[in-house]
């Protein structure tokens, strides 16, 4: 078992020794995260986000007028609001509204208009949309404000195209969303734009949908386009200055597909930071020009200055220049790397300034966020890798979407050529957990459990449309606070920070797209570029989360790999057609589904197995490069699936809609630093045990509510404890448990597996003999009443143990929802 890294208190105890021995500094092992402030200690993000609003365009509807100016309505009817107090009508009837907060308006006062969806679209009405007839520069507008009257909860969405990408380059328009809480009184929804990827250049085809789905009846009072100092990105973190003043960073700010935790500023307004410089200290930072200024064709100069004492003059130690308007692909992060060796062993004060063609603004006056300083770090010179656990290891967490246990060669009983030689190699030198259970059968809830160590009922992420609330403590937050650089690369849009809340604690995030969901090579390519840049600057302790989605329906696999995969297995790919058809009834075989033209049941299973193998090949390529730059002696690797996949078991095809073994038992492989011999652990474990293990690796006690145990301690124990594992269905319709006697599935709410013909009634209990029927083929019949009572009571106790965490609705766009619908969610 590796030695734990030193705690923060231990590191602080070393400071006096460092001061006495500045000429012979020991190697450091912590990354320093800088907190950038204004000269007087104020938070630039707080100052800018509270700046006065300038309205660029206002549509304020007074009285019964229906003149919408530059806006036009599609898929809806416009009516004057009927007198206050009247109920909201049905489609085709004028709607009532309520005025400003504080009570109903009189009929003579401002009322607004009623919008009603009128175009049926199969089972639901199309959303009411307002289209703007004008085009404008992104630099003119920072956010959209929508004032609504009496509506139900949902999501508001704006979409647009820009002059940077052509229609051919971007299949879908760019978009941004915000939660509409709903209610009886007048309320305002604000949608940030300037912090969004794609908000650059000239904006056209600007479209507003006040409600994406649900009841399309609401009152509209106003639509405003505004300019403000700053609109924070998702997953903002609190910062603490040296004098104890609490502030906030700017959240995760996107430049293209790359998001960085950033601090906003303005031209000639300096930001400051102070830190102790370790041996060989290197300043690493990203500079970016706000998308709202990317039409600039003038040069923007970023400079970094330093001094050891406040009475010393500032000395420029690094700079770079960019011309935002010359970047055809839109805004990008510009990396700066500056040596601090002249200051090692002592404190340094740093000043960050952009466009410094004149003296900095003395009082740090901020107008707009025209630039960002992203991911500011001081990197230590690490001691040589030794495998002794004397320095903080790199930690790489790989989550494979929809990979069932037996899809990995290390778990398969067949002696045929393995589809996953790379993962098998990890298993051969690490810990293989033969009975690992996932916390949930859906992607976002399962990942939220992995990142927090909490059960689904605890953290409140119940489906792929939920956000993780900020009150939860994540692995990334803990690693970051303990001195790791933190990075995440996700392959699907619904795991990106804005849509999942899983960006909490990460310094950088690569934002997944529909395209990367279909081919993880895009995601892996981003991580390879990160590792190459890390190698150029020197290694640093890094916590990396990599997510791949290829094994999820519709099983996209590149043609070149399919041919290689079939050759490796010594088989011919099965044809898509069989006569007679062997394809079972499944929604994916319906018109428009990915199996619509397929009649051979062997074809999709081959595609699935190939997709898992393709992920294995991507990981092989990635780790081959990683191994050439970093040492396995100081790297902790964990590979786990968020859930499995049903391939016909229990009547389920090509999905993970159940809590049966093929969905809930997943591969889990852990390779501690320096590990060279494989160990297999037969006792049941939980994905939350991996969370507990990683919290321990970060140092300090895990969060008190973390439910798991340390897998390294568990594997090393002579006598392992007997445990009961719980797992849950998304939406909490079902809950399951596994122990040495039984696996039990309990349906609390009527659950529609595939429509009414496959519904499971509420209060249904299924029991399987854990020893005799591990595949869950024959549910026990007529079991003793006391056994039924026992398990029902266990599930009641489980529910009673849930934490009181709030559920946060996600910010998914209509395109996101359509994508999830296509996947079967």
N, C-alpha and C positions, 0 to 999 in steps of 0.2 A: 504494500500500500504506500502511495507517495506521501512524503512529508508535507504537512500543510504549510502554505506560505505564511510569513509573519503577519501578525495583525497590525492594524493601523497604530495602536498604542505602542507596539514594539518598534515600529518604524520611527515614531516620534521620539522614542527614547534614544535613538541613535543620533539625533541632531547635534547634541553637544560634542560628540566624538567627531562628527563631520567638520564642525567649526574649528576644532583643534588641529585637524589633519587635512587642511585644504589642499596640500600638495600631494597627498596620497589618499585621495578619496576612494572609498570602497565603491564597487559597482552598485548602482541603484536597481530596483526592480519594479518601480511604480511609474505609471504614466501620470503626469500632473495635468488635470483639466483646469484651464484658465477660465476665470469669470471676468468678463470684460465690462467695465463701468465707465461712466462719464467722470470728468475730473473731480466732481464733488461727491462721487460715490453713488449717484443715482443710476437706476437701471435704464438703459436706452430703450429697451423693449417696452417698459412700462410708460416711459415718457412719450414715446411715439404713438403708442396705441391709445393714449388718452388725449392726443392732440385734437384741435378743433377741426370739425368736418367742413369741407367745401363741397357744395352740391354742384355737380357737373350737369345733371339733367334731372328735372323733377316732373313727374306726372301726379298731381294731386287732384283728386276728383271731388268737386264740391257739388252737392245737390244732385239733381237727376241727370246731369249731363253725361253723354256717352262718347264724347269726342276724346279719343285716346292719343291724339297728337301723332307722334312718329310710330306708335305701337298699333298693331292689328291683332285681332283674336282669331285663332284657328281651333277647330274642334269644340267650339263653345258658342253659346248665345249670350248676348249682353242685354241686360235689363236694368232699369232704374231700381234702386232699393225701395221696397215697400215700406210703409210707416214702421218705425221702431216698435218692437214688441211682437210683431207677427212672427210665426214660426217659419223656419226654413222650409221652403216648399219642395216639391218633387220636380224632377227634370221637366222643363217646359213651363214651369211657373216662375213668376218673378220672386226674387229672394229678399228676405228681410235682413237687416244688419243692425249692428250696434256701433255707436260712434267711438270717440276717444275714451280711453280708460277712465273710469270714474262714473259711468252711467250712460244711459241711452241719450242719443241726441234728439233734439226736437226736429220736427219735420222741416223746419226752416233752416236748420243747420247743415253742415257738411255731412253727407251720407255715403257717397261712393256709388259703386255699381255692383250688380250681382252677375256672376259668371256661372253658367251651368253647362256641363258637358252634354253634348247632344248627338255625338256620332257613335253608334254602337260598334264594337269591334269584337265579334264572336261573344265571349263570355263577360267582357268588361268594356266599359266605355274608354275611349281614348282620352288622354289627359288634355285638359285645356291649356293652350299655349299662347303666349303673347310674343309676337315677333317684332323686333326693332327694324325700322327701315333704314337706319343710319349706320354708317361705319365710323369708327373712331380709333385713335391710337390707344394702345394699352396703357401708355404713360399717363393718360388723362383720368383713368378710373381705377380705384383700389377695391371697391366693394359695391354690391348691389343691396339695397334695402327695400324690403317688401312689407307693406302695411296691410294686414288682412283683418276681416271682420267675421267672426263666428265661422269656424271650420273645424273639421276633425283633424286628428294628429296624422302626421305623415312626413314626407320629405319634399322640400322645395329644391328645384334644380335650374341652373342656367347652363347653356351650352353655347359654343362659339367655334368659329374657325379663325385662324390667324394667317398673316401673310408670309409666315416662315415656312410652313409646310403646305404642299399642294394636296388636293383631294386624294390623289393617288398615293401619297405618302402616308396619309392618315385616314383609315377607313371610317372611323367614327370621329365626330367633333370632340373637342376638348369640353370638359364640363366641371362644375363645382356644385356642391350640395350643402344643405343645412337642414336641421331638424325643425319641423313645424309642430309645436307642442299642441296646438289646438286649444279651443276654449270658447267661452261665451262673449268675451269682451275684445275690444280692439287691441292688437298686439303686433309687434314688429319682429321680422326675421331678417338677419343680416348674413349675407353670403360673401366671405372673403374672396377676392379675385387676384390681387397682386402677388400673393404668395403661392399661387397655383402654377404647376407646370403648364406651359402652353399659353400663358397670358403674356403675349409679347407681340411686337409689331403692330400691324393694323388689324383690328378686330372686325369681323363681319359675321353674318348669319347669327346674330345674337338673339337667343331665344330663352324665354322665361316660362317655366312650368311651376305655378304656385303650389300645385299638388301633383306628385308623380303618379299616384295610384289612389285607389279608394274612391270615396264619394267625391264627385267633381262638382261640388256646389259650395260657393264661398262668396263672401263680399270682399271687394277690393277698394281700399281707400287711396293707396299711393304706391308708386314705384319710383325709386330714386337711385341714381348712379352717383356715387360719392367718392371723394378723394380724402384720405386721412393719412396721418403720418405712417401708420404701420398696421397691418393685419397679421397677427401671429399665425405661424404654422401649427400643425397638430402636435400633441404631446409635449406641451410646454413644461419645463422643469423649474422649480424654485432654485434660486442661487443665493449664496451667503457671502457677503463681503467680509473683508478682514476686520471691520469694526462691528460685525454682527448684523448689518442691515440686510434684510431679506429682499430679494428682487426676483426677476424672472428672466430666463433667456427668451429668444424669439421662437422657440419650437423648432420643428424640422422643416427647413425651407428648401423647396425643390428647385433645382436648375436642370431642366430636362427630366431624365429618369433618376437623377442622383439627388437625394435630400441630405442636408447636413444640419446638425444642431447649431444654430447661428445666433449672432448678436447683430441687430440692425444699427446703421448709423447714416450720416449724411455727409455731403461733401465738406471737407475741411473741419469736420467735428471729430476730434480724436477720442478714442476709447483707450482705457488704461487697464493694466493688470500687473500684479506683483507676485513673484514666486521665488522659491529657493531653487537654484540650478544644481542638478545632480552631476555626477561625473560624465563628461562628454555630452552634456545637455544639448538637445536639438529642438528648436521651435518648429513645430509643424502646424500650418494653418491653411485654410481655404479662403479665397477672396472671391466675391461674386457681385456683379452689378444687378440690381433689382430688375425683374422683368419689366417694370413700368418705366424703365429708362433705356431699354435696349434699342430704341431708335437713334440713340446717340452715335454720331460718326466721329466724335472727338476722342482723343486718347484719354483714358482714365488711369491714373497712376496710383498704385497702392504702395505704401512704404511702412516699414517697421523701424522704430527707433528704440534705443535702450540707454539706461544709465544705472549705475550702482547705487548712487546716493541722490537725494533730492536736490542737493546744491550743485551737482555735476551738470554739464551741458548735455543735451540729447545728442546721441550719435546714431546716424542711420546705419543699420546692420543688414538691411535687405529691402528689395523693392521689385515690383513687376508692373507691367503696363498691359492694358487691353483696350481694344476699340469695340465696344459692344455691338454697334451696328454692322460690323464687318463679319460677324459670325452667322453664317448662313443657316446653321442648325439651331439658332436661338441661344439663350444664355447658358453658360457652363461655369462650373467652379474652376478657379485658377489656383493651383497649388503653390505655396511658398514654403521653403524649407531653409531655416537660418540657424547657423551654429551659434551657441551661447557659451562656447568653451572659455571665452575670456572672463566669464562671470561664474564659472563653476565653483561650488563650495560656498557661495554667498547668495545674497538676494539680488534680484534684478527687477527694475521697474521698466515696463514695456509700454510703448505708445504706438497705436495703430491709427494710421491716417490715410485717407484717400483723396486724390486730386489736390495734393499739397502744393499748388502753384502760388500760394500766398500763405500768410501766417494763419495758423489754426484759429478758429473762433474761440475767443478767450473764455466765454461762459458756457461753451458746449451747447449752443442753441441748436435744437433739432427742428427741422421742418417736415421732411419726409424720409422714409427709409429708401434711400437711393443706392445703398450698397449693404453688403453683409460680410461679416467676418465669421467663417464657419469652422467648427471643430477645432478650436485653438488648444493645442497640446504642447507640453514639454516632454520629450522622450528621453529616457535615460540610456546610458551605455550599459548594456546588459553584460553580466558575467558570461563566459563561455558555457554553452550547454553541456550539462554533465549527467543528467538523469538522476541526480541526487535529491531533487526537490528543493534545492537551495534558492531557486528563483521561481517567480510566478510562471506557470505554464501558459501557453496558448490554449484556449478552450474552443473547440469546434463542435457545435451542435448541428447535426444534419437531420432534418425532418423530411421523410419521404411520404408524400400524400398517397393514400389508398393502396398501401403495400401490405398484403396479407402475409402472415408468418411463413407459410410454405412456399412463397414466391422467391425466397432467398435460399440459396443452395445450402447454407449452413444449417438450415432447419428442415430441409426436405429429406424424406426417407429414400427417395430414388437415388440410384448410383449413376444415373445418366449424367452427361456433362452438365456442369452447373451453369445456370444463366447469370450468376453473379460472382464471378471470380474475385473481384476487388473486395466486396463485402465479406466473402469467405476468408480472404486473407486477413482482414481485420479481426474476424472471429477467431482465427487460428492463433492470434497473439493477444487477445483480450478476454473480456468476460462476456459470455453468451447466456442470456436469460431465456430459458426455454418456455417459460410460462409468463410472459409479460402482457399485462392487460392495459388497454388504453382507457383514459377517463371518459371518453365520449366517442360517438360514432360520426361526428361532424367536424369539419376542419377548424373553424374559428374557436369553438368551445374547447376542443382538444388542445389546441396551441395555447389558449389562455391558461389552461390547467398546467401545461408544461412550463409556462413562463412564470407562474405564481406559486405552484405547489398546492393549489386549491382545487377542490372538486367543482364541478360545473354549478352545483347548487350554491356554492360559496361565492364565486366571483361574478355571477350574473350574466356571463356571455352564453346565451342559451341557443344561439343559432349563428349562421353565417351573416346575419344582418345586424348583429349586436356589436357594441363598442365596449372594450375593457375600461371600467371606471378608473380614474386617476388615484383613487384611494388604495388600490391594490399595489403591493410591492412586487416588482418584477426582478427576474434574474439580471437583466441588463442594468437596472438601477443599482443593484447590489455590486455587481462586477465593476461598474463605472466608479462608484464611490470608493471601492477598494483598490483602485489603481490600474484597471484594465482599460484599453481602448475598446469600444463596443461598436459592432457593425452587424447589419442584417441585410440579407438579400432574399426577397420573397418573389415567388413566381406567379401569383394570382392577384388581381386587383383587390379582392375582398380581405386580403391580409395586409394591405398597405396601411400605414399609420392612420391616415384620415378616416379609413373605413373600418378599422379594427381596434384602434387604441393600443396596438402591440408595439408601437414605436417608443413606448416609455423607457427611458434610460439609454437608448441607442444614440451614438454620436453620428452615425451615418446609416442610411437605408437606401438600397436600390429598390425602386418601385416597380412591382410586377405589372404586367400587361396581359391582355388576352393572348398576344403572340408568345410571350414567355411561358404562359400556362401550357401552350401547345408544344413548346420546345425549350426545355430547361437549359439548353446551350447558351441562351441569351443571359440567363441569370448567372450561370457558371462563368461566363465570359467576364461579367462585371467583377466577380470575386477574384478571378485571375489577375485582372488589372489592379485591383487593390493590393494583392499580395506582391505583385511586381513593384509597386510603389513603396510598399513597406520594406521590401528587400533592398531597394536603392538607399533608403534612409537608415536602415538598420532595424533589426527585429525589436519588437516591443510586445509586452503581454497583451494579447487580443482575445476578446470574447466574440466569436463569430457565430451567427445563426444563418444557416443556408437552408432554404426550403425549395423542394422540387415537386412538380405537379404532374409529370408526364404519365404516370400510371393511372390517372383518373380518366374516366370516360371523357372524350371519345377515343382514347388510346391512340394519340398521334405518335407515329414512329417514322423517322426519316427512312426513305427507301433504301439508301445505302446500308443503313444499319440492319434493316430487316434481312437483306441478303446475307450479310455477315453472320447474323444471329442464326439463321437457318443452317448455314454451312457449319457453324461451330457445333450445333446440336446434331448434325448429320441427318437432317430431315428436309423435306420440301414444304414450303409454306402452304397451308391448306387453302383451297379455293374458296371464294365467297359464296359459291352456289352449290347446293346439294339437291338431288332429286330422288326421293321426295324431300321436302324441306324438313330440316331438323331444328329449325329456329323456334324457340318457345315464344309465347306471347310476352312482350315487354314493350313499354313505351318507347324505347329506343329503336324498335323495329317499325314504329308507326311512320307515316309520311313525314318527312322532315327530320327524322331521327338519324343518328349516324349509322344505324343498321338497317335503314329502310330498304336497301337493295340486297341485303344479305340473307341467304337461306341456310347457310351451313353453320351450325353451332360451334364447330371447331375453330372457325376463323376468329371471332372476337377473343376467345381465350388465348389463342396464339398471339394475337396483337397485344393483349394485356401482359402476358409473360415477356414479350419482346420489349414492351415499354418499361417494365421493371429492369430488364437487362440494360436498356439504354441509359437509365439513370445510373446504373452501376458503372457503365463505361464513362459517363460524364464525370463521376466521382474519381475514377481511376486517373483520368487525364488531369483533373484538378489537383489531386494529391501528389501526383508525380511531379508537378511543378512546385507544389508546396514543399515536398521533401528535398528538392534541390536547393531551396533557399533557407529552410528552417529545419530544426532537428526534431525527430520523433521522440527524443529523450526528454523534451520539455513541451510536449503537446498532449493534451487530453482530448480524445475524440469520443463522441457519443453519436450513435445513429439509431433513430427510432422512427416508426411510422405513426401518423396521427390516428389511423384506423386502417382496417383491412378492406376487403372487397368480397362480395358474394358472387360466385360463379355457378349459380344454380342450386346451391344448398338452401334448404328450407323454402324452396320455391322462389327465391330472390335471384335476380339476374342483373349483373353489371352495376350493382349499386351497394350501398352500405346503409340500408334503411332499417336494419334490425340490431339487436344486441347479441346475436349468436356468435359463436366462437370464431367463425371465419371473418367476422368484422371486428371483434373486440380483442382478439389475441394478435399481437403485432411483434415484428422483430425488434429486439433491443440489444445492441452491442455496445459495450463500453471498453475503451482501450486507454488505461491510465498511462502517464508518461513513463517511458522506459520499459513498458510491458513487452514481453517476448514469448510468453507461453499462454496458450488458451486454457480457459477454465469455463466449464458449463455449470450453470446453476439451475437445478430442476424445480426448486420451490417457487410458488407464485410471487410475482412482484407487480408493481403498478407504475404507470408512467410518472406519477407524482413522486415515486421514489427517486427517479432521475432528477427531478427538480430539487428534492432535498439534498441529493449528492452534490449538485452544482452550487447550491447555496453554501454548502459546507466548503467547497473548493474555493469560493470567493473569500472565505475567512469570516470569523464571527458567527454567532448563533443564527440559525435560520429564523424567518418570521415565526412567531409563536403559533400562528394558525396553520402553518404548513403541515399537511397531513402525512407526508411520506416518511421514509427512513433512508439512511445512507446506504447505497448499494455496495460501496466498497467495504464498509463494515459488515454488512449483511453477508457478502460473499466470503469474507475472511473468518466469520464466526464458526466455531466448532459445532455449535448447536444453533440452528436457525429457528426463529420463532414461528409458530403456527399463526397464520393470518387469514383474515377475511378481506377480500378485495371488492370494492364497490365501483360500479361504472353506470353511466347514465346516457339516456337517449337525448338528443337535442330537443329543446322544448320541454324537457322533464316529463314527457308522456310516459316513459318507462324508466325503470331502474333495475339494475342487475347486481348480483353478488356471486362470488366464487370462493369456496372454502374447500377443505379436504373432503367433505362429504358430498356436497352438491354444488351445481351452478343453478342459480335461481333467477328467473326473470319475472318481474311484476309490472303489470300495466296499470297505471294509476288513472289515466284519462283515456277515453276511447282513441285508439291509434289507427289511422288509415295507412296501412303499408303501401297499397297501390289502389286506392279508391275503396268504395264501399264493399266490393266483393272480397277484399282482403283485410277488412277491419278487425281489430282485436278489441273486444269489449273491455270496459273499465273493470278493475278489480279482478283481473285474470292473473293467476300465478302458475308459472311453468317451472317444474323441477326436473333436473337431470342428475343421474348418478355420476359423480365426478370421477370415480375410479373405473367403473365398468363402461361408461358411455362418455368419454371425453370429447367425442365429436358431436355430441348432443343430437343423436339420431332418433332416440326413443324417449320422449318425455314420460315421466312416471305417471301412472294412472292410479286413481283411487288411493292416494297416499293418506296416511293417518291424519286425522283432524289436528292433532297436536303439532304435527310437522307444518301444516298450513299456518296454524296460529303462530308458531315460532318464527317463521320467515316473514310473515306480515308484520309482526312486532319488530323484527330487526329493521325492516324498511321504514317503519314509523319512527324508530329511534334515529335512523340515518337522516331522515328529513328533519327531525327536531334538532339535529346537530348543525344545521346549515347556518352560515354567517349571514348577518343582515347587511348585504351589499346591494346597492341599487343597480337596477338594470338600465343601461343607456342604449337608446336606439341608434343604430348605425346611420351613416350618411352615404347610402348606396344610390347611384344614379340609375336611371331607367335601363341604360346599357348594362350596368352591373347586374341588375335584377334579371334582365333578359339572359345574360350569361349564366347566372345561377339556375334559371329555369331550364336552360338547355342542358345543364349538368344534372338535372333531376332534383334540385333542391326546392 
